[in-house]
Amino acid sequence: MMRKSYFFKQRLFAAILLLIGCVSASYADDITINPSTRYRGNCVCAFNGSIEDTYSTYQYIYTASEMGGKAGYISTLSYLVDEIGSSTFRPSLKVYMGLTSKDKFDSRTDAFTSTELTLVYDGTPLLGSVATDQWESLKLDKSFYYNGSDNMVVVICTSGISDITELTSSSYAIYYPSDVDRALGRSATEESSKYLEYNDVNVLSHYTLCDYLPCVKFGLGESTGVTEITVGTGTNMVSLAPFDCGSKYSITQSLYTMSELGAKGTITSISYEVGTASAYKMEDLKIYMGHKGSTFSSDPLAVSDLTLVYSGTDVTMGNTAGWETIKLDKAFTYNGSQNLVVVVCKKSQTTNSTLKYKYTGMSSGSYGLYREGDASAVSDISNTQYGYTSFVQRPNVKFTKGDVSDNADTDISSLKNAIYSTSLNSFKGKQLIVPIQMKNTTVSNITAVQFDMTLPDGFTVAEEVEGDDTFYLVDLVEDRTSSSKHTITASYQENGLFRVVCSSSSKAVFSGDDGVILNVVLDVDSDVSPGDYKLVLSNVIASDTESTRNVFPEFVSTITVNDYVLGDSNVDGDVDISDYVAAINYIVHPTTSTASVKAMDTNCDGDIDVSDAVGILNIIKNVK
């Protein structure tokens, strides 16, 4: 049974989001570090180091506790204007970000270099036009994934601002943390080759330890473009992983959790962090990737569960310290809903225990398995003769991850939990009912869900006008709940996405573990070209009776717009009684009929029978 529930177009979410608690905490949240006690930055400007100097580099460490445990993609960086100046400025600006386990700088030379960081912005922004007590924001060239657990590093390198004085440019708010030495800074005014190194992040000299940090806001959003995701900040070193340098033949399987990796995306390269450099030549190196729903429990992934993403011969690694990148032969599409397993198979005629890679120690062996030996078969992933041993020295890794470019349909059978829609057929100029289903195989007692819909061009959510009020057509389906238990709130967001929240003030639980929970009615424009269009359900969050925030993966499905009019059996452009007659004739004499089979198939089940003829009558009735 379906009960229609129409909602005001401009209705706000505030009251309903308070009811569902964790569901309201979406990717749009920011991480703001703005203590109540703060000071004017004087000559120190967050975006451009020292406003009276030409070259500068400043490095800041923000602790995990300050970051509030929020994981997400940082897409903007904002600093708080303490006092607006009388002129704008346009510095040459580079912004780097990174993760670290250290909570302070041990000395003036204990700085981060580009090999430990990700360049997220490189440009000449116009700054200084934002009013006092407002945030001045910089949109990053590429988003940076913060994992919610490590300390955060921000490095600002500037040049080309020598014409700015302290009295004419904006200043930014700073604060003094109780734990000192969390900032390094240097700046110079002379425009000579000697001072060019003051804005070179790879030069470790000239720094001064600082006792302040700028107030900052990290804007979290969806992943955009290419993102580098760093997992692991440990500084200890081992010869065991990512491959066993102390043995000729080895396989390692390292597991990285979905909370560490973030949203789905296409992985195009992988990097490992060399601690002690020593060139090591391998006659064969293979890398596989695969998904795993749980951590290891003496159950390595089999070759049938893996994708070969890199295969090289006569490969030399470990030449220099720092991040060492391997560009994959085949991009791997990470699904965002399971853990990622990286398998490295190595063959070499020699060993090299001098070469060591940095790792992060894990609490148990559930994140790493390995096997090694002097027999070549040990490094053959398809050979099950040799067993694995667990290890806790999971190698630090950096993934280059981009948006999923092919936007392929998601396979619902591969997911245990999802808000999803099946592929649908539609017709231009007509309405389309999109059944939204929920699959919750491993998550029970769900009381509320939230998701955003990205609609193709030419598709809009249908509206209904009643008097002075306009309502969106979003319908609660009473198979897994009832209108007395759950209500729907729906509205377009500023970013153009259509957000739907289905919640219960009494925390009523959806019954079952799969099936339709609501319908969204779409209008298909009459000028939409025939073809396939993608419908994306993202930012999917489900809350249970304990207010646990369960994040479900993004889901992509296809809407096919057909090049015919449904019910127009005789293909004359109109649907009338003559089309019903043509359908009956086809059912009786299918071999001699000239009617359009596709147009007659009103229930889209692939067969033409009396139910389709009835469907044509219904279309005629609705048209009239």
C-alpha angles and dihedrals in degrees: 000000000000125000117193116232115186120191136197115269093226098037114139125231099218100102097040094046090055088056096053096044110189094032090073093060098093136163089271091076118111131219105232124186105187113137117203090240109063139145142214112271093225106192092356115094119185096218098039108027105225114009094208095053136074103219128032145153125195126184123196133187117205113191125235090245090056089049088058098227092281115148121200150104113299107217102162135036118206135184127196115248108226096182128003117229130219096251140041123233136204113206127181099251137191122182123194128186133191147155126249141176093212117092099202144015111265095204144355090272096046092102133140121250131205091265088066096042142059120236104228101168135026117169150085107271123186107242138175101058098103119103126246115284091019128113117250108210135203119199108221122232089230132010122252121216114228111197098208096238112062129069116267126236124202121184122188120195119184142174139164102053102108092123092065121093130196092250098053103042132071119262124215131223120257136184135205113233119210090236106066134207095051093128138056124193143176135170139172137190102201115100099216134116089257092064098041087087090066089082095038108105091203094062109090100191134086096041125138124204111245130202098207138070129197118249105253144188122203110202112215120209142144119302111274126190118327120354129186111214117196118200116188131023101192119138100202117105136221139175093216102078149085077011130351106262091184094063133055095227128031148149125205127188114197122186124211118188126236090240088059094047102042124199128007118281147141114278110212103169142015128208132197125199115241112212103176111023123221123147112247123187119208124190092211133016124177129179124196130184131199145156126256127185095209140022122271121288099172087298111117119190114264122229089255089064095049139077121217105232102166135026122174138167127207090013119174119202137170098049097137138016118258134047115347114198129209115194108216121238089216125028114237120220108221110205098212093224103078139041119273122235120200115197120195118192116190135187123184138158090221142038128230116192091170091073111085133177128206117252142181115233113235125210093242143004091263091103102052142039130177145172129192141173148129096275117095091221089067090076094049106104092202092057109094095180093096123065130220133240123210122241134187099205097096109183120243108250140187122204125198103215129181135184115282099266102191093050088211119188114270117246105233091195089067093056129078095191128028149132102229150162127210123231112280141196119228141175128224114254092020136099122255126204111215112199110213111208132192125213114190107167097154102020115073137182094038112178103170140020136192130191141161124226122214105202125201119246110279094030123102135169108263119247135204125205120215112177108305093343129091120203135190115232103241112147129201112222111215098212097097098021141356138243089251089061105035135032132193130226119186136176144148114260127221090258091058096254119130111232124203124190121188111188146157125222088203093047092244113183125235110242123233128011103260138029147078117316101172145354128230116202116215131195113221112207117239091233096055110125118238113261145081122313130186125237113196125197110195142160087044113180129172124192124202133202090278091054090247111164107229114188115208123198126263113266128210125194136167131248112197116206108206126219095229138063113256110243094016094124096167093042097232095132097255134083111224141130092293088066091053089052090049090052093051090049090052092050090052098036108020096162096057100037121107094197122128107260093199093052092049094053093089095164091046094227096129095249130094113219141131092292089065091051088053088049090056090052089052091051090050090050092050092045091054 
